[in-house]
Amino acid sequence: LSSCFSENTLESWDDYTDLRIAHVHSCCGCLLHDMERYDDSQHQFDEAVRHYRAVEQRGIVDVRVDQCLVRLNRAKTLLDSHHDREAVEIQLEAIGQLKAFIQQGKDCLRINLAQAYREVGGSLSSLGRDKEALESIDNSITIWRELLEEGHLEKREQLAHSLLVRSDFLFEKEQIDKSVEGYLESVRIRNELFEEGDWLVALPLVHTLFSLSKNYYLLHDDQLALQWSIESLKILELIRQRGILCVDYHILEGTRRCLGFLVNMGNADAVLRELDKIFLFIRQLREEGRYDELMDEMIPHFLMYAAHAWRLKGDTDREIRSISEAIHCWEDLLTLHVSRENAEEEEKRNEFRSELNNAIERLTAASHARKVE
């Protein structure tokens, strides 16, 4: 829509129309950002700011708020296109403006301020400004808590999100024990919303449970790690049954995580039971036409878990058979990806080669053990 208006036409239109066009540019910028067309998105946001400024120059100062919010959206685009320093400058300036607007009585902008604090926290972290990053995230959490205390219960998910961002930050800084508390509170809030019938939080809840599970694994508590992974699988199954989202790959990924914990705990029988279920699920996906290439990458991992289970049970022949099947899978994956030339595919090939070499070493050790037997 914005492209059909000429500059000459704009000059003769009233402020209301100029505001409408600025809004169209802003909406286009958001859509293009979601499409990962970041340069085009930035251009649209710049155009929106230009039109807002034109209105402001004609004496309508209220549009400064709109300008501020558009610039925050532009900062998101800069972040996703790896222009972190420029994004941080815009975000910090916008935060200062939002605080000034709030002091002038625009209290509703506290929501935007809390979101901006959360986003700039991630930006500052990427620049290594860790102390400022944590302070900013904490400011976001404080505002969400204040809003909840005032009765804005609809902001619970926003608080859960900021708690998750804080815990992810601490996790990345290897403060794993400190990150658990935030994950637990985020899970509690999202689980409460889910039980109230809010299906929009289902997948974010699953991702938080995955993060919590990983934390306990690194804290060497396989029992709790397994418990939270199982909880995530239960929710994924509910989502799948309801047909809200396609979560087939998430189910495979979650099962793989559970199998790892069961192997660490030495529970071979449970591993084999779960493998029977997941291979039946994979067969069902193939029959229904819902199986895709990405899922092939899971199969050799499942086979290696089977090998671990058979080794625990002392069945070397079945261990060798499972490892051999896994090796064939990784060889097929390498062949499939060898012709694809890009950085992501090269990373995948390196991963497959590493897994293949590990499997070959396992096969050699198992074969030697069988000879000894």
Wavefront OBJ file of the C-alpha trace (Angstrom):
o trace
v 0.000 0.000 0.000
v 2.719 2.492 0.928
v 4.412 2.164 -2.460
v 1.382 3.566 -4.317
v 1.649 7.032 -2.727
v 3.942 9.534 -4.450
v 5.941 12.164 -2.559
v 3.959 14.992 -4.248
v 0.680 13.457 -3.101
v 1.904 13.146 0.494
v 2.742 16.829 0.789
v -0.853 17.783 0.133
v -2.470 15.335 2.517
v -3.426 16.050 6.117
v -1.637 14.848 9.218
v -4.074 11.996 9.749
v -3.217 10.469 6.363
v 0.493 10.937 7.000
v 0.089 9.018 10.249
v -1.777 6.257 8.444
v 1.040 5.916 5.900
v 3.633 5.862 8.690
v 1.645 3.063 10.308
v 1.586 1.107 7.024
v 5.373 1.424 6.727
v 5.726 0.189 10.314
v 3.480 -2.826 9.664
v 5.390 -3.636 6.472
v 8.633 -3.448 8.440
v 7.357 -5.985 10.972
v 6.160 -8.359 8.238
v 9.447 -8.135 6.333
v 11.351 -8.758 9.576
v 9.363 -11.961 10.101
v 10.247 -12.936 6.511
v 13.954 -12.310 7.375
v 14.204 -9.586 4.731
v 16.121 -7.375 7.107
v 17.358 -4.669 4.706
v 13.855 -4.135 3.347
v 12.487 -4.149 6.892
v 14.920 -1.432 8.017
v 13.953 0.694 5.008
v 10.271 0.475 5.962
v 10.980 1.436 9.578
v 13.114 4.369 8.402
v 10.257 5.527 6.188
v 7.826 5.270 9.101
v 10.099 7.419 11.296
v 10.462 9.951 8.472
v 6.688 10.378 8.211
v 6.273 10.586 11.991
v 8.916 13.299 12.137
v 7.137 15.220 9.395
v 3.979 15.208 11.528
v 5.948 16.188 14.644
v 7.464 19.156 12.816
v 3.938 20.387 12.129
v 3.366 20.590 15.899
v 1.912 17.157 16.823
v 4.354 16.050 19.522
v 2.440 12.905 20.575
v 3.934 11.026 17.625
v 7.269 10.932 19.473
v 5.979 7.827 21.243
v 5.223 6.171 17.905
v 8.682 7.072 16.634
v 10.257 5.556 19.723
v 8.378 2.260 19.325
v 9.194 2.041 15.605
v 12.884 2.575 16.370
v 12.737 -0.300 18.878
v 11.357 -2.518 16.110
v 14.161 -1.335 13.852
v 16.664 -2.304 16.565
v 15.294 -5.874 16.518
v 15.975 -6.013 12.786
v 19.513 -4.733 13.316
v 20.103 -7.399 15.958
v 18.920 -10.202 13.698
v 21.172 -8.895 10.914
v 24.140 -8.861 13.371
v 24.493 -5.064 13.785
v 24.572 -5.344 17.564
v 26.326 -2.076 18.434
v 23.977 0.082 16.382
v 20.994 -1.800 17.817
v 22.157 -1.221 21.404
v 22.556 2.515 20.791
v 18.983 2.734 19.495
v 17.605 0.581 22.320
v 19.313 2.548 25.112
v 18.171 5.860 23.605
v 14.614 4.511 23.278
v 14.634 3.314 26.902
v 15.592 6.822 28.014
v 12.717 8.257 25.967
v 10.214 5.727 27.339
v 11.205 6.538 30.920
v 10.687 10.256 30.181
v 7.259 9.584 28.646
v 6.255 7.536 31.711
v 7.324 10.379 34.018
v 5.056 12.649 31.949
v 2.108 10.419 32.809
v 2.076 7.843 29.983
v 2.014 4.949 32.455
v 0.825 2.428 29.860
v 4.313 2.555 28.308
v 5.736 0.549 31.228
v 4.876 -2.546 29.199
v 7.016 -1.301 26.293
v 9.774 -0.327 28.730
v 9.831 -3.822 30.264
v 10.049 -5.385 26.789
v 12.818 -2.962 25.777
v 14.837 -3.748 28.925
v 14.565 -7.476 28.147
v 15.649 -7.026 24.536
v 18.564 -4.718 25.277
v 19.725 -7.242 27.886
v 20.299 -9.766 25.113
v 22.012 -7.140 22.955
v 24.383 -6.072 25.736
v 25.223 -9.702 26.463
v 26.263 -10.264 22.847
v 28.679 -7.328 23.205
v 30.188 -8.766 26.391
v 28.651 -6.079 28.621
v 27.429 -8.724 31.042
v 26.834 -6.598 34.148
v 24.679 -4.115 32.219
v 22.885 -6.992 30.499
v 21.876 -8.639 33.772
v 20.796 -5.302 35.276
v 18.614 -4.625 32.248
v 16.957 -8.054 32.372
v 16.381 -7.609 36.118
v 14.735 -4.232 35.422
v 12.389 -5.988 33.012
v 11.485 -8.624 35.637
v 10.878 -5.914 38.258
v 8.408 -4.069 36.022
v 6.489 -7.257 35.153
v 6.243 -8.129 38.863
v 4.929 -4.645 39.645
v 2.299 -4.964 36.915
v 1.194 -8.351 38.285
v 0.918 -6.901 41.794
v -1.351 -4.223 40.330
v -3.636 -6.931 38.971
v -2.417 -7.266 35.376
v -2.468 -11.083 35.441
v -2.425 -11.189 31.635
v 1.274 -10.236 31.873
v 2.270 -13.504 33.572
v 3.641 -14.937 30.333
v 5.799 -11.836 29.869
v 7.278 -12.353 33.344
v 7.913 -16.024 32.516
v 9.667 -14.949 29.306
v 11.945 -12.486 31.099
v 12.779 -15.079 33.781
v 13.700 -17.498 31.010
v 15.934 -14.881 29.347
v 17.688 -14.292 32.684
v 18.240 -18.006 33.257
v 19.505 -18.503 29.702
v 21.963 -15.661 30.276
v 23.244 -17.232 33.519
v 23.438 -20.637 31.839
v 25.574 -19.233 29.015
v 27.866 -17.670 31.627
v 28.210 -21.137 33.233
v 26.351 -20.086 36.389
v 24.210 -23.183 36.061
v 23.142 -23.525 39.685
v 21.920 -19.901 39.722
v 19.912 -20.344 36.516
v 17.727 -23.154 37.923
v 15.596 -20.852 40.092
v 14.462 -18.744 37.116
v 13.690 -21.799 35.005
v 11.593 -23.286 37.816
v 9.551 -20.094 38.280
v 9.070 -19.763 34.524
v 7.840 -23.377 34.357
v 5.479 -22.780 37.283
v 3.924 -19.708 35.649
v 3.588 -21.260 32.201
v 2.228 -24.502 33.623
v -0.382 -22.471 35.538
v -1.406 -20.703 32.307
v -1.484 -24.005 30.423
v -3.747 -25.586 33.050
v -6.055 -22.575 32.673
v -6.438 -23.479 28.989
v -3.889 -21.153 27.365
v -2.519 -23.322 24.558
v -0.316 -20.486 23.273
v 2.130 -21.155 26.119
v 2.349 -24.902 25.417
v 5.414 -24.847 23.170
v 7.253 -22.153 25.189
v 6.580 -24.326 28.263
v 8.107 -27.330 26.496
v 11.236 -25.339 25.602
v 11.568 -24.151 29.208
v 11.250 -27.738 30.452
v 13.963 -28.773 27.985
v 16.233 -26.039 29.377
v 15.512 -27.092 32.949
v 16.220 -30.706 32.076
v 19.566 -29.745 30.525
v 20.470 -27.788 33.658
v 19.891 -30.737 35.963
v 21.868 -32.975 33.617
v 24.861 -30.618 33.901
v 24.348 -30.577 37.668
v 24.683 -34.398 37.509
v 21.116 -35.088 38.600
v 19.885 -37.513 35.924
v 16.731 -38.351 37.880
v 15.439 -34.751 37.866
v 16.678 -34.228 34.310
v 14.639 -37.262 33.228
v 11.596 -36.095 35.218
v 11.440 -32.716 33.467
v 12.058 -34.294 30.049
v 9.141 -36.661 30.615
v 6.938 -33.696 31.573
v 7.841 -31.972 28.307
v 6.953 -35.114 26.325
v 3.551 -35.300 28.025
v 2.731 -31.766 26.923
v 4.012 -32.439 23.397
v 1.730 -35.455 23.175
v -1.252 -33.322 24.250
v -0.365 -30.763 21.557
v -0.071 -33.526 18.961
v -3.414 -35.077 19.924
v -5.117 -31.707 19.728
v -3.603 -31.043 16.292
v -2.618 -27.467 17.170
v 0.976 -27.626 15.940
v 3.197 -30.124 14.186
v 5.442 -31.271 17.044
v 6.597 -34.618 15.629
v 10.253 -33.580 15.514
v 10.044 -32.133 19.044
v 8.746 -35.511 20.258
v 11.696 -37.313 18.650
v 14.102 -34.769 20.136
v 12.554 -35.061 23.604
v 12.635 -38.861 23.463
v 16.301 -38.777 22.483
v 16.993 -36.646 25.560
v 15.111 -39.057 27.840
v 16.987 -42.028 26.395
v 20.304 -40.360 27.213
v 19.303 -39.932 30.861
v 18.053 -43.537 31.079
v 21.342 -44.819 29.656
v 23.298 -42.744 32.204
v 21.140 -44.267 34.935
v 21.877 -47.759 33.596
v 18.193 -48.611 33.032
v 18.508 -50.832 29.947
v 14.969 -52.237 30.083
v 13.428 -48.740 30.152
v 15.637 -47.698 27.209
v 14.455 -50.635 25.118
v 10.789 -49.988 26.008
v 11.072 -46.345 24.955
v 12.842 -47.357 21.734
v 9.992 -49.745 20.852
v 7.535 -46.844 21.299
v 9.561 -44.341 19.278
v 10.208 -46.714 16.360
v 6.471 -47.458 16.280
v 5.827 -43.686 16.233
v 8.310 -43.260 13.348
v 6.567 -46.040 11.395
v 3.261 -44.244 11.960
v 4.737 -40.962 10.688
v 5.934 -42.676 7.516
v 2.560 -44.294 6.891
v 0.800 -40.939 7.335
v 3.278 -39.099 5.087
v 4.510 -36.882 7.920
v 8.081 -38.160 8.011
v 10.769 -35.816 6.672
v 14.495 -35.776 5.980
v 15.345 -33.988 9.226
v 14.002 -36.942 11.203
v 16.549 -39.237 9.524
v 19.214 -37.561 11.623
v 17.592 -38.941 14.788
v 17.579 -42.614 13.737
v 21.313 -43.391 14.242
v 21.175 -41.799 17.701
v 18.299 -44.108 18.649
v 20.256 -47.084 17.332
v 23.287 -46.117 19.427
v 21.090 -45.926 22.529
v 19.883 -49.415 21.655
v 23.529 -50.505 21.484
v 24.147 -49.002 24.947
v 21.149 -50.912 26.325
v 22.258 -54.233 24.832
v 25.758 -53.706 26.233
v 24.245 -53.109 29.686
v 22.313 -56.368 29.304
v 25.468 -58.210 28.183
v 24.168 -59.008 24.672
v 27.236 -58.200 22.532
v 25.752 -59.558 19.275
v 22.768 -57.205 19.412
v 25.040 -54.350 20.475
v 27.198 -54.892 17.376
v 24.128 -55.155 15.147
v 22.738 -51.839 16.445
v 26.070 -50.056 16.039
v 26.450 -51.403 12.486
v 22.989 -50.103 11.557
v 23.851 -46.703 13.033
v 27.078 -46.590 10.998
v 25.127 -47.267 7.791
v 22.715 -44.450 8.680
v 25.515 -41.928 9.211
v 27.205 -43.008 5.976
v 23.909 -42.435 4.133
v 23.519 -39.014 5.763
v 27.054 -38.021 4.747
v 26.393 -39.123 1.157
v 23.145 -37.152 1.088
v 24.723 -33.937 2.380
v 28.076 -34.081 0.563
v 26.760 -32.277 -2.536
v 25.271 -29.365 -0.586
v 27.731 -26.533 -0.284
v 27.054 -24.018 2.472
v 28.274 -23.349 5.998
v 25.307 -25.053 7.674
v 25.734 -28.221 5.621
v 29.479 -28.280 6.317
v 28.721 -28.099 10.032
v 26.297 -31.004 9.680
v 28.840 -33.093 7.744
v 31.431 -32.503 10.458
v 28.900 -33.614 13.068
v 28.048 -36.765 11.086
v 31.754 -37.600 10.597
v 32.390 -37.221 14.320
v 29.429 -39.453 15.208
v 30.488 -41.978 12.555
v 34.042 -42.154 13.930
v 32.716 -42.616 17.472
v 30.437 -45.420 16.281
v 33.311 -47.147 14.481
v 35.385 -46.996 17.683
v 32.448 -48.486 19.613
v 32.080 -51.223 17.011
v 35.776 -52.063 17.244
v 35.563 -52.280 21.045
v 32.408 -54.424 20.925
v 33.939 -56.764 18.326
v 37.026 -57.164 20.500
v 34.831 -57.927 23.521
v 33.006 -60.618 21.551
v 36.327 -62.259 20.579
v 37.351 -62.270 24.233
v 34.032 -63.912 25.123
l 1 2 3 4 5 6 7 8 9 10 11 12 13 14 15 16 17 18 19 20 21 22 23 24 25 26 27 28 29 30 31 32 33 34 35 36 37 38 39 40 41 42 43 44 45 46 47 48 49 50 51 52 53 54 55 56 57 58 59 60 61 62 63 64 65 66 67 68 69 70 71 72 73 74 75 76 77 78 79 80 81 82 83 84 85 86 87 88 89 90 91 92 93 94 95 96 97 98 99 100 101 102 103 104 105 106 107 108 109 110 111 112 113 114 115 116 117 118 119 120 121 122 123 124 125 126 127 128 129 130 131 132 133 134 135 136 137 138 139 140 141 142 143 144 145 146 147 148 149 150 151 152 153 154 155 156 157 158 159 160 161 162 163 164 165 166 167 168 169 170 171 172 173 174 175 176 177 178 179 180 181 182 183 184 185 186 187 188 189 190 191 192 193 194 195 196 197 198 199 200 201 202 203 204 205 206 207 208 209 210 211 212 213 214 215 216 217 218 219 220 221 222 223 224 225 226 227 228 229 230 231 232 233 234 235 236 237 238 239 240 241 242 243 244 245 246 247 248 249 250 251 252 253 254 255 256 257 258 259 260 261 262 263 264 265 266 267 268 269 270 271 272 273 274 275 276 277 278 279 280 281 282 283 284 285 286 287 288 289 290 291 292 293 294 295 296 297 298 299 300 301 302 303 304 305 306 307 308 309 310 311 312 313 314 315 316 317 318 319 320 321 322 323 324 325 326 327 328 329 330 331 332 333 334 335 336 337 338 339 340 341 342 343 344 345 346 347 348 349 350 351 352 353 354 355 356 357 358 359 360 361 362 363 364 365 366 367 368 369 370 371 372 373
